[in-house]
Amino acid sequence: MDRRRLLHQSALLGAGALSAACADTPRAAEGGPLFQLPLTTIAIAGSSQRFPVRRIYCIGRNYAAHAREMGSDPTREPPFFFQKPSDAIQNVAPGSIADHPYPTLTKNYHYEVELVAALKAGGRNIKAEQALALVYGYAVGLDMTRRDLQRGMGDQKKPWEIGKSFDRSAPIGPLHPARGGAPFADGAIWLKVNGELKQNARLSQMIWSVAEQISQLSQAFELQAGDIIYSGTPENVGPVVPGDLIECHIDGLPELQLRITPAV
């Protein structure tokens, strides 16, 4: 076989292999997604089904004492919100102690315990008196914060997502379905570090209720099923380091526990 014929046959074989490879990925050829992404979900208490997460909204400085400790006047400030990526969720099973790696880039890592509301429906310009009918259920959550990065970016008048919106920054327990749209309007909310009480308040001390938060958010965004809302944290946020045990409690919900582990 001469060299010219050999090269010709090699080219045909290469083309055939390329065609076969393309045939193995028909979705891309048909206009489908190039690859599939995992769907973030939250466990539902008493069910094998899971709640799919579309967006994570968080309200800032929603307890008066916390607003003051962060340098704001709660009597003058309208509600403001930020978002975390949906894959910031870290599911924590009741009765377990989840490992939570200390994140990179920070030397001042803070806890913030919060009530989380999950929506089963949405809309625009929702009235507060109609908002709780959209709530599927509630959970205990943590808005973990790289405080030094948040404050540093704020001092520079730059967005501070790097302090809030990072991997595993939204630990959460299972959702407990709301019964007849009943709100978590009161009850104790507290957090301990290594058995020492750090945060301790009542849900009734929120400046903006869950219903009011939903109403306010719906003026800026079209809310949809799968959206969850971290509803703010009480005062006395503070740092944790590897080895620390965090325990979180909200009356009517199972406790959430994390062990801070060294950075991965």
VOGU-3710 file (C-alpha; in Angstrom, 3 decimals, decimal comma):
1> mdrrrllhqs> 0,000/0,000/0,000  1,544/3,294/-1,053  1,820/6,334/1,223  -0,961/8,291/-0,554  -3,496/5,487/-0,113  -2,520/5,052/3,561  -3,066/8,728/4,296  -6,441/8,663/2,519  -7,645/5,689/4,578  -6,443/7,323/7,829
11> allgagalsa> -8,441/10,435/7,005  -11,578/8,370/6,375  -11,145/6,546/9,674  -10,709/9,842/11,528  -13,854/11,280/9,961  -15,780/8,142/10,908  -14,649/8,376/14,524  -15,694/12,046/14,641  -19,111/11,185/13,221  -19,565/8,457/15,812
21> acadtpraae> -18,629/10,853/18,612  -21,150/13,385/17,341  -23,788/10,675/17,194  -23,192/10,028/20,894  -24,217/13,621/21,759  -27,516/14,134/19,914  -28,791/16,704/22,433  -26,139/19,256/21,441  -26,839/18,615/17,745  -30,560/19,128/18,351
31> ggplfqlplt> -30,116/22,426/20,180  -30,240/21,000/23,708  -27,958/22,045/26,562  -24,264/21,371/26,153  -24,234/19,592/29,521  -26,571/19,004/32,435  -26,311/20,856/35,770  -27,371/19,353/39,103  -30,599/20,654/40,604  -30,353/22,053/44,125
41> tiaiagssqr> -33,045/20,658/46,421  -33,966/20,815/50,116  -35,226/17,881/52,170  -38,895/17,942/53,226  -39,750/16,622/56,684  -41,826/13,438/56,584  -41,572/13,063/52,809  -39,340/11,365/50,244  -39,954/14,310/47,906  -37,581/17,254/47,818
51> fpvrriycig> -38,105/20,975/47,329  -36,327/22,391/44,233  -34,562/25,713/44,789  -34,811/28,449/42,163  -33,425/31,512/43,967  -32,209/32,392/47,463  -33,201/35,854/48,713  -31,864/37,263/51,980  -32,992/40,355/53,855  -30,390/42,488/55,584
61> rnyaaharem> -30,583/43,955/59,091  -34,143/42,841/59,905  -33,820/42,881/63,715  -33,386/46,320/65,284  -30,558/45,355/67,647  -28,659/43,630/64,825  -29,102/46,703/62,610  -27,565/48,830/65,361  -24,619/46,471/65,866  -23,960/46,724/62,125
71> gsdptreppf> -23,959/50,531/62,304  -27,433/51,311/60,943  -30,535/53,060/62,280  -33,441/50,596/62,009  -36,045/53,380/62,267  -34,901/54,981/59,012  -33,993/52,083/56,761  -36,366/50,476/54,241  -35,905/46,723/53,677  -33,063/45,678/51,392
81> ffqkpsdaiq> -32,227/42,289/49,927  -29,347/40,369/48,389  -29,083/36,934/46,817  -27,000/33,828/47,194  -26,551/31,256/44,405  -28,912/28,325/44,716  -26,012/25,879/45,019  -24,854/27,645/48,201  -27,319/25,329/49,991  -25,873/22,802/52,422
91> nvapgsiadh> -28,525/20,342/53,586  -28,255/19,344/57,245  -30,281/16,378/58,515  -31,957/16,621/61,932  -30,062/14,848/64,680  -26,799/15,021/62,746  -23,773/17,279/63,031  -22,745/18,313/59,530  -19,142/19,101/58,668  -18,874/22,678/57,411
101> pyptltknyh> -15,458/23,575/55,970  -13,996/26,938/56,953  -14,022/28,932/53,683  -11,053/30,410/51,878  -9,984/34,080/51,863  -11,414/34,975/55,284  -10,073/35,356/58,804  -13,393/36,477/60,320  -16,120/33,926/59,593  -19,523/34,714/61,137
111> yevelvaalk> -22,731/32,825/61,910  -26,255/34,278/61,422  -29,222/32,061/62,368  -32,423/32,761/60,411  -35,947/31,529/59,738  -36,266/30,444/56,093  -39,554/30,580/54,166  -39,956/28,531/50,973  -42,478/29,565/48,297  -44,790/27,189/46,415
121> aggrnikaeq> -46,079/29,974/44,139  -45,185/33,551/43,288  -46,189/36,638/41,375  -45,668/40,380/41,194  -46,912/43,136/43,500  -48,240/40,678/46,057  -50,184/42,180/48,950  -48,844/41,364/52,397  -52,206/39,968/53,528  -52,086/37,450/50,645
131> alalvygyav> -48,390/36,572/50,881  -48,455/33,715/53,398  -50,736/31,676/51,132  -47,702/31,352/48,834  -45,487/29,790/51,526  -44,906/26,055/51,235  -42,970/25,664/54,465  -40,314/26,863/56,884  -36,842/25,769/57,979  -33,929/26,776/60,179
141> gldmtrrdlq> -31,099/28,292/58,157  -27,698/29,912/58,547  -26,495/32,879/56,520  -22,762/32,255/56,883  -20,682/35,350/56,197  -17,063/36,166/55,426  -17,403/39,345/57,490  -13,988/40,796/56,767  -14,603/40,532/53,020  -18,123/41,954/53,326
151> rgmgdqkkpw> -16,923/44,944/55,325  -13,858/45,496/53,164  -15,893/45,640/49,974  -18,471/47,870/51,635  -15,756/50,297/52,709  -14,677/50,510/49,075  -18,262/51,116/47,894  -18,129/47,834/45,982  -20,646/44,960/45,924  -20,087/42,577/48,830
161> eigksfdrsa> -21,341/39,310/47,336  -17,909/37,781/47,976  -18,687/38,042/51,686  -22,127/36,419/51,400  -22,453/34,388/48,206  -19,985/31,519/48,295  -19,945/27,718/48,492  -21,995/26,231/51,368  -22,860/29,695/52,690  -26,526/28,698/53,173
171> pigplhparg> -26,813/25,676/55,497  -30,432/24,652/56,035  -32,496/22,028/57,823  -35,491/20,219/56,280  -38,577/22,184/55,294  -41,657/21,722/57,445  -44,830/22,350/55,441  -46,948/25,271/56,624  -50,356/24,235/57,922  -53,101/26,354/56,450
181> gapfadgaiw> -50,699/29,180/55,679  -49,956/29,669/59,375  -46,962/31,961/59,895  -44,011/31,576/62,181  -44,863/34,942/63,712  -43,376/34,378/67,153  -41,265/31,898/69,071  -37,681/31,749/70,236  -34,768/31,882/67,815  -31,318/31,212/69,234
191> lkvngelkqn> -27,816/30,059/68,380  -25,080/28,526/70,538  -21,366/28,078/69,865  -19,748/25,279/71,865  -22,752/25,302/74,199  -22,567/29,053/74,896  -25,642/31,093/73,977  -24,704/33,756/71,442  -27,895/34,853/69,658  -31,228/34,891/71,483
201> arlsqmiwsv> -34,398/36,672/70,309  -38,041/36,254/69,289  -39,308/36,027/65,723  -41,812/38,744/66,636  -38,861/41,151/66,871  -38,432/41,163/63,095  -38,770/44,667/61,673  -40,366/43,265/58,492  -42,482/40,113/58,812  -42,204/37,236/56,355
211> aeqisqlsqa> -45,430/38,401/54,686  -44,068/41,934/54,324  -40,781/40,617/52,944  -42,616/38,631/50,264  -44,662/41,706/49,362  -41,589/43,936/49,163  -39,599/41,422/47,114  -42,450/41,003/44,635  -42,239/44,685/43,780  -38,668/44,216/42,548
221> felqagdiiy> -38,795/40,646/41,204  -41,364/38,238/39,865  -41,330/35,624/42,597  -41,816/31,995/41,622  -42,233/28,574/43,161  -38,851/27,390/44,376  -37,756/30,749/45,763  -36,623/30,742/49,385  -36,221/33,715/51,708  -33,740/33,982/54,576
231> sgtpenvgpv> -35,668/36,350/56,836  -32,900/38,020/58,851  -30,829/37,370/61,957  -30,912/38,689/65,531  -28,082/40,585/67,190  -24,779/39,183/68,492  -23,435/37,703/65,280  -19,849/36,614/65,733  -16,908/34,526/64,559  -16,275/30,803/64,537
241> vpgdliechi> -13,094/28,824/63,891  -12,347/25,192/62,980  -13,466/22,858/65,753  -16,408/25,011/66,867  -19,872/23,456/67,161  -22,836/25,618/66,081  -26,336/24,759/67,354  -29,370/26,608/65,944  -32,946/26,573/67,222  -36,326/27,999/66,229
251> dglpelqlri> -39,412/26,966/68,192  -41,436/24,405/66,229  -38,535/23,265/64,025  -35,748/20,699/64,578  -32,382/22,037/65,590  -29,581/22,480/63,069  -25,993/21,621/64,031  -22,679/22,225/62,263  -19,086/21,470/63,120  -16,607/23,935/61,577
261> tpav> -13,819/21,923/59,957  -10,480/23,060/58,490  -10,538/24,512/54,992  -10,557/21,955/52,212
//
